[in-house]
Amino acid sequence: MRGGRRLDDAATSRAMLGQRATRARDTARFTALEDMIRELAPFPPSYDVSAGQDTGFAEWRYTDLLGGIYLSTQSTEINCRIMALAAVNRQRRPYALCRRLRAQPEDKYHLQDLPRPPARVVLLPGSNQLSWMVSREALSRLMFEHEEVMIKPHPLTTEADLRALGLHYGLDRILPRDASGVACVLAAGQLWHTTSSELGLLAMAHGKRVSNISDFRREAGGAFYPIYRHLWRRDDAAQALDELAAWEASGLLFLDMDDLEARIRAHYRLAMQLRAELRPLAAPFLPPQEAE
């Protein structure tokens, strides 16, 4: 199935990254996996698009995550239920994702080393989500009450947003947007993240103390919310992440897995089963006062 934009498309990369960042590794390594995802999909799949459909979804999406790909539907509810099922179907031999992430951590973009990474840091999303994903009250309270906490802007943060962050919290507390996020994760003892943060998951893999700073009303809009929702409920987040990756229907796909086609088929089969069970039966109701 053809689907929408692709991860391995240079034009997609230019449109999404602009001049602010460049990929650290060539995405062409995902081409064969991406082709398989698209060929087997019951509905059109697209790279890195928002999940805005109900349980009767009609599209799939996928994004690169922790050196692999996270395949999911366009329904956050369905995605959460898939991860909930993964949580109760623990594998005897979890996939050793966290061991690899601890042995070979790497930034997604070409970024600069930090001479003195902070011990406590907030990992903010890019400008496409900064205005609505972060709980401004929680961030403001955190920055006011703890002067040692620093902010790590996402590489895809605009100059205007950088200036606004500096105005609100102090320029001396804003790290360069091209500073290494991985360096921050490795050095910090405590981090704050949103549900769209890949680095938050990396921090969990490293056993770091992490806290969610997403706006509760909007955190389900984060690409990795279904994963975080499960990990927040576990004391052993790293082991839980390995277990999610091991379950064949989770949608977590890594190039060193030897059963990728079977995993993709299992994910599609489960998602379509959940869709059949949970697809809305009632027509949308529009209150009379909103009918104009």
C-alpha positions in Angstrom: 0.0 0.0 0.0 1.5 3.3 -1.0 0.6 5.6 1.9 1.9 9.1 2.6 5.4 10.5 3.2 8.4 8.3 3.9 11.2 8.3 6.4 13.8 7.6 3.8 12.7 10.4 1.5 15.3 13.3 1.4 12.5 15.8 0.6 10.6 14.8 3.7 13.7 15.3 5.8 14.4 18.7 4.3 10.8 19.8 4.9 10.7 18.6 8.5 14.2 19.7 9.6 14.9 22.8 7.4 18.2 24.4 8.2 18.1 23.8 12.0 19.4 20.2 12.1 20.7 17.3 10.1 20.4 13.6 10.7 23.3 11.9 12.3 22.7 8.6 10.4 21.4 7.9 6.9 17.7 6.9 7.1 18.1 4.7 4.0 18.9 1.8 6.4 15.2 1.7 7.1 14.1 1.4 3.4 13.5 -2.4 3.3 11.6 -2.3 6.6 9.6 0.8 5.5 8.7 -1.0 2.3 7.5 -4.0 4.2 5.4 -1.9 6.5 3.7 -0.2 3.6 3.2 -3.4 1.5 1.5 -5.3 4.4 -0.6 -2.4 5.7 -4.4 -2.9 5.7 -4.7 0.9 5.5 -2.4 3.6 4.2 0.6 4.3 6.4 2.6 7.6 6.7 5.8 8.6 8.4 5.6 10.8 11.5 2.0 12.1 11.4 -0.3 12.8 14.4 -2.8 10.3 15.6 -6.1 12.1 15.3 -8.6 9.4 14.5 -11.0 7.4 16.7 -11.2 3.6 17.3 -12.5 3.3 13.7 -9.2 4.5 12.4 -8.4 4.3 8.7 -4.7 4.9 8.6 -1.4 3.9 10.1 1.6 5.9 11.1 5.2 5.1 12.0 8.2 7.1 13.3 11.8 6.3 14.1 12.5 5.6 17.8 15.6 4.5 19.7 17.3 3.3 16.5 14.2 1.4 15.2 10.7 2.2 14.2 7.5 2.5 16.2 4.5 1.4 14.1 1.1 2.4 15.4 -2.4 3.3 14.3 -4.0 6.7 13.9 -6.0 6.0 17.0 -4.4 6.8 20.4 -7.0 4.6 22.2 -6.2 1.6 20.0 -2.4 2.2 20.5 -2.8 2.3 24.3 -4.8 -0.9 24.3 -2.1 -2.6 22.2 0.5 -1.6 24.8 -1.8 -2.7 27.6 -2.0 -6.1 26.0 1.8 -6.2 25.6 2.1 -5.5 29.3 0.2 -8.7 30.2 1.9 -10.8 27.6 5.4 -10.7 29.1 8.0 -12.6 27.1 10.3 -15.1 28.9 13.2 -13.6 27.0 12.8 -9.9 26.6 14.4 -8.1 23.7 17.6 -6.5 25.1 16.8 -3.0 23.9 18.0 -1.2 27.0 21.3 -3.0 27.1 22.0 -1.8 23.5 20.9 1.8 24.4 23.2 1.8 27.4 26.1 0.5 25.4 25.6 2.6 22.3 23.7 5.8 23.0 23.6 8.2 20.1 21.9 11.5 19.1 19.4 11.4 16.3 20.9 14.7 14.9 24.4 16.1 14.5 24.8 17.9 17.8 27.5 19.5 19.9 29.1 18.1 23.1 28.5 19.9 26.3 31.6 20.6 28.5 29.5 20.6 31.7 26.1 19.0 31.2 23.6 19.9 33.9 22.6 17.5 36.7 18.9 18.4 36.4 17.4 19.2 33.0 14.1 19.7 31.2 13.8 18.1 27.8 11.4 20.3 25.7 9.7 19.3 22.4 10.3 21.2 19.2 8.4 24.3 18.2 5.7 22.3 16.5 4.5 21.1 20.0 6.1 23.6 22.4 3.1 25.8 22.7 0.6 23.1 23.7 2.4 20.0 24.9 4.2 21.4 27.9 2.4 22.2 31.2 3.5 25.8 31.5 2.4 25.9 35.1 4.5 22.9 36.1 7.5 24.2 34.1 7.2 27.7 35.6 7.0 26.3 39.1 9.9 23.9 38.6 12.1 26.7 37.2 11.1 29.1 39.9 11.7 26.7 42.8 14.9 25.0 41.6 17.5 27.4 40.3 19.8 24.7 39.2 17.4 23.2 36.7 18.3 23.9 33.1 16.2 23.7 29.9 17.4 21.7 26.9 15.5 23.0 23.8 14.8 20.5 21.0 17.0 21.0 17.9 13.9 22.0 16.0 13.2 25.0 18.1 12.7 28.4 16.3 14.7 31.5 17.2 11.5 33.1 18.3 10.7 30.3 20.8 14.3 30.4 22.1 14.0 34.1 22.8 10.7 33.5 24.5 12.1 30.8 26.7 15.0 33.0 27.6 12.7 35.9 28.5 10.5 33.7 30.8 13.2 31.6 32.5 16.5 33.4 31.9 18.9 33.1 29.1 21.5 31.7 31.4 19.3 28.7 32.0 18.7 27.8 28.4 21.1 25.3 26.9 22.0 25.6 23.1 19.5 23.9 21.0 22.3 22.1 19.2 23.7 20.7 22.4 23.7 16.9 22.7 20.6 15.6 24.2 22.3 12.2 24.9 25.0 14.0 26.8 22.3 15.6 29.0 20.7 12.3 29.6 23.9 10.5 30.5 25.1 13.3 32.9 21.8 14.2 34.6 20.5 12.6 37.7 17.0 13.9 37.2 15.1 14.8 34.0 11.7 16.1 33.0 10.1 15.2 29.6 6.9 15.2 27.7 5.1 12.2 26.0 6.7 13.2 22.6 10.2 12.8 24.0 12.4 10.1 22.6 15.1 11.1 25.1 12.8 10.5 28.0 12.6 6.9 27.0 16.4 6.8 26.6 16.7 8.2 30.2 14.4 5.4 31.4 16.6 2.8 29.7 19.5 4.2 31.6 17.7 4.0 34.9 17.4 7.8 35.4 14.9 9.5 37.6 12.4 11.0 35.2 9.2 13.1 35.6 6.4 13.9 33.1 5.9 17.6 32.5 3.3 17.3 29.8 0.0 19.2 29.9 -2.4 16.5 31.3 -5.1 17.6 28.9 -2.9 17.2 25.9 -0.3 14.5 26.8 -2.2 11.8 24.8 -1.2 13.7 21.7 2.5 12.8 22.2 3.7 10.1 19.7 5.0 7.9 22.5 2.2 8.4 25.0 1.0 4.7 24.7 4.5 3.6 25.7 5.0 6.0 28.5 1.5 5.2 29.9 2.7 1.7 30.6 6.2 2.6 31.8 4.8 5.1 34.4 3.0 2.2 36.0 6.2 0.1 36.5 9.0 0.6 39.0 11.4 -1.3 36.7 10.9 0.9 33.6 13.9 -0.4 31.7 12.7 -4.0 32.0 9.2 -3.0 31.1 10.5 -1.3 27.9 12.4 -4.4 27.0 9.2 -6.5 27.5 7.2 -4.2 25.3 9.9 -4.4 22.6 9.9 -8.2 22.8 6.2 -8.7 22.3 5.6 -9.4 18.6 2.4 -7.3 18.2 3.7 -4.1 20.0 4.7 -2.3 16.8 8.3 -1.8 18.1 10.6 -2.9 15.2 14.4 -3.0 15.3 16.6 -4.0 12.4 18.4 -6.8 14.2 15.2 -8.7 14.8 15.0 -11.8 12.7 11.2 -11.9 12.5 10.2 -8.5 11.3 7.6 -9.6 8.8 5.9 -11.8 11.4 5.9 -8.9 13.9 4.4 -6.5 11.4 1.7 -9.0 10.5 1.0 -9.6 14.2 0.6 -5.9 14.9 -1.7 -5.3 12.0 -3.8 -8.4 12.9 -4.2 -7.2 16.5 -5.0 -3.6 15.6 -7.6 -4.7 13.1 -9.2 -7.0 15.7 -9.4 -4.2 18.2 -10.8 -1.9 15.6 -13.6 -4.4 14.8 -14.4 -4.7 18.6 -14.2 -1.0 19.5 -15.2 0.9 16.3 -17.9 3.5 17.2 -21.4 2.3 16.4 -23.2 5.5 17.2 -23.2 8.4 14.7 -21.6 11.6 16.0 -24.0 13.8 17.9 -23.8 17.5 17.4 -25.7 19.5 20.1 -28.4 21.8 18.6 -26.6 24.9 19.8 -23.6 23.9 17.8 -25.4 22.9 14.6 -25.2 26.4 13.0 
